[in-house]
Amino acid sequence: MPTATGPSRPPRSAVVIGAGMVGLATAWSLRNHGVEVTVVERRHPAAGASWGTPGGCPRP
């Protein structure tokens, strides 16, 4: 979407909050598109809702 300063550019970096399934999949997709990604998680990956879902996530 164009802005008052010119055409928009894709982001060079992003912060993803949450290292659950959705957060890590988002980070992976952004990296595949050339975006530098930082993932922030309160505890360890898959410690929250992803751990408690029926499929579960193995702990790293």
Z-matrix of the N, CA and C atoms (Angstrom, degrees):
N
C 1 1.448
C 2 1.529 1 108.41
N 3 1.316 2 118.87 1 126.27
C 4 1.460 3 121.09 2 178.61
C 5 1.531 4 111.24 3 -65.69
N 6 1.315 5 114.92 4 149.79
C 7 1.461 6 120.62 5 177.02
C 8 1.520 7 108.98 6 -119.55
N 9 1.316 8 116.21 7 178.85
C 10 1.463 9 120.72 8 179.12
C 11 1.525 10 111.19 9 -64.08
N 12 1.329 11 117.13 10 -23.56
C 13 1.472 12 120.64 11 -178.47
C 14 1.516 13 112.35 12 -96.40
N 15 1.313 14 118.55 13 -1.73
C 16 1.453 15 120.97 14 178.75
C 17 1.518 16 111.29 15 133.78
N 18 1.347 17 116.43 16 -173.86
C 19 1.463 18 119.77 17 -178.24
C 20 1.533 19 110.34 18 -66.48
N 21 1.325 20 115.52 19 149.14
C 22 1.462 21 119.31 20 179.29
C 23 1.520 22 110.18 21 -75.29
N 24 1.322 23 114.88 22 153.34
C 25 1.461 24 121.27 23 177.43
C 26 1.519 25 108.17 24 -119.23
N 27 1.319 26 117.38 25 151.97
C 28 1.456 27 118.62 26 176.92
C 29 1.528 28 110.04 27 -63.94
N 30 1.323 29 117.75 28 149.68
C 31 1.466 30 119.29 29 -179.71
C 32 1.518 31 111.58 30 -66.36
N 33 1.338 32 116.31 31 147.86
C 34 1.466 33 121.23 32 176.96
C 35 1.512 34 110.74 33 -91.35
N 36 1.334 35 116.36 34 -24.62
C 37 1.458 36 119.54 35 179.84
C 38 1.525 37 109.42 36 -146.93
N 39 1.346 38 114.75 37 158.99
C 40 1.461 39 120.64 38 -179.64
C 41 1.517 40 109.16 39 -152.11
N 42 1.335 41 115.59 40 154.81
C 43 1.461 42 122.25 41 173.10
C 44 1.520 43 106.86 42 -114.78
N 45 1.329 44 116.37 43 127.24
C 46 1.460 45 122.21 44 176.80
C 47 1.523 46 106.69 45 -107.08
N 48 1.320 47 116.25 46 124.95
C 49 1.464 48 120.99 47 -179.83
C 50 1.519 49 108.15 48 -97.35
N 51 1.322 50 115.38 49 115.13
C 52 1.460 51 121.76 50 179.62
C 53 1.515 52 111.70 51 110.44
N 54 1.335 53 115.48 52 125.08
C 55 1.464 54 120.85 53 -179.72
C 56 1.524 55 111.15 54 -107.01
N 57 1.335 56 116.00 55 34.82
C 58 1.457 57 120.69 56 173.28
C 59 1.524 58 109.34 57 -83.66
N 60 1.306 59 115.60 58 -169.20
C 61 1.469 60 120.23 59 -177.85
C 62 1.530 61 112.40 60 -57.64
N 63 1.315 62 116.98 61 -45.84
C 64 1.470 63 120.25 62 -177.34
C 65 1.524 64 110.80 63 -69.71
N 66 1.334 65 117.19 64 -44.12
C 67 1.458 66 120.32 65 179.99
C 68 1.515 67 112.87 66 -61.45
N 69 1.337 68 116.76 67 -45.64
C 70 1.464 69 120.07 68 -179.69
C 71 1.516 70 111.90 69 -69.56
N 72 1.328 71 117.66 70 -35.97
C 73 1.469 72 119.99 71 176.39
C 74 1.527 73 110.75 72 -65.71
N 75 1.325 74 116.21 73 -38.67
C 76 1.465 75 120.72 74 177.47
C 77 1.524 76 110.42 75 -64.75
N 78 1.331 77 116.27 76 -46.17
C 79 1.469 78 120.49 77 179.03
C 80 1.528 79 110.62 78 -60.61
N 81 1.308 80 117.00 79 -42.69
C 82 1.462 81 121.56 80 -179.83
C 83 1.534 82 110.71 81 -62.00
N 84 1.338 83 116.08 82 -44.30
C 85 1.462 84 120.39 83 179.67
C 86 1.530 85 111.26 84 -64.64
N 87 1.325 86 116.56 85 -43.25
C 88 1.471 87 119.67 86 178.23
C 89 1.522 88 110.96 87 -61.20
N 90 1.351 89 117.51 88 -43.72
C 91 1.469 90 120.90 89 178.72
C 92 1.521 91 110.86 90 -60.38
N 93 1.339 92 116.55 91 -39.00
C 94 1.465 93 120.27 92 178.55
C 95 1.521 94 112.16 93 -65.55
N 96 1.334 95 116.77 94 -18.20
C 97 1.461 96 121.57 95 177.23
C 98 1.527 97 111.83 96 -101.85
N 99 1.327 98 116.47 97 14.41
C 100 1.457 99 120.56 98 173.89
C 101 1.513 100 116.47 99 84.33
N 102 1.319 101 117.68 100 13.80
C 103 1.462 102 121.43 101 -179.44
C 104 1.526 103 109.27 102 -93.46
N 105 1.327 104 117.29 103 133.86
C 106 1.462 105 121.51 104 174.85
C 107 1.523 106 107.31 105 -76.66
N 108 1.341 107 117.20 106 125.43
C 109 1.456 108 121.49 107 -172.14
C 110 1.526 109 111.55 108 -120.13
N 111 1.327 110 115.76 109 137.38
C 112 1.461 111 122.80 110 169.97
C 113 1.521 112 106.79 111 -117.18
N 114 1.341 113 116.32 112 126.46
C 115 1.463 114 121.27 113 178.00
C 116 1.526 115 107.78 114 -103.04
N 117 1.331 116 116.11 115 128.92
C 118 1.462 117 122.12 116 -179.70
C 119 1.524 118 107.85 117 -113.97
N 120 1.341 119 116.06 118 128.56
C 121 1.461 120 121.61 119 179.05
C 122 1.518 121 109.18 120 -136.00
N 123 1.305 122 116.83 121 138.25
C 124 1.460 123 121.70 122 -178.79
C 125 1.523 124 111.10 123 -64.03
N 126 1.315 125 116.81 124 -41.70
C 127 1.465 126 120.98 125 -179.40
C 128 1.516 127 108.69 126 -117.75
N 129 1.304 128 118.84 127 -127.23
C 130 1.460 129 121.80 128 177.22
C 131 1.526 130 109.30 129 -106.19
N 132 1.330 131 118.75 130 161.20
C 133 1.463 132 120.44 131 -179.40
C 134 1.527 133 111.67 132 -54.62
N 135 1.304 134 115.92 133 139.58
C 136 1.469 135 124.93 134 177.83
C 137 1.525 136 112.56 135 65.43
N 138 1.326 137 118.42 136 26.68
C 139 1.463 138 121.64 137 -179.71
C 140 1.521 139 112.32 138 -85.68
N 141 1.307 140 117.79 139 -19.78
C 142 1.468 141 120.79 140 -174.58
C 143 1.509 142 112.69 141 -100.63
N 144 1.323 143 116.01 142 -126.35
C 145 1.457 144 122.01 143 -173.26
C 146 1.525 145 112.66 144 -60.97
N 147 1.323 146 118.26 145 -33.09
C 148 1.463 147 119.80 146 -179.20
C 149 1.520 148 111.26 147 -64.43
N 150 1.322 149 117.59 148 -30.84
C 151 1.454 150 120.35 149 179.52
C 152 1.532 151 110.69 150 -72.36
N 153 1.318 152 117.25 151 -32.01
C 154 1.459 153 120.41 152 -174.94
C 155 1.515 154 114.82 153 -91.69
N 156 1.312 155 119.01 154 -0.64
C 157 1.458 156 120.42 155 -179.03
C 158 1.530 157 109.67 156 -74.72
N 159 1.332 158 117.85 157 161.38
C 160 1.468 159 119.73 158 -177.67
C 161 1.523 160 114.05 159 -55.69
N 162 1.323 161 117.29 160 -36.03
C 163 1.464 162 119.32 161 179.75
C 164 1.510 163 112.26 162 -76.75
N 165 1.335 164 116.29 163 -31.90
C 166 1.454 165 121.12 164 -179.95
C 167 1.510 166 112.37 165 67.26
N 168 1.294 167 115.93 166 165.87
C 169 1.456 168 123.18 167 176.35
C 170 1.516 169 107.27 168 -130.84
N 171 1.310 170 118.38 169 128.59
C 172 1.460 171 117.89 170 177.52
C 173 1.523 172 110.40 171 -64.56
N 174 1.302 173 116.38 172 141.21
C 175 1.473 174 119.69 173 178.51
C 176 1.524 175 108.97 174 -71.51
N 177 1.329 176 115.60 175 140.13
C 178 1.482 177 119.00 176 179.88
C 179 1.514 178 111.36 177 -68.03
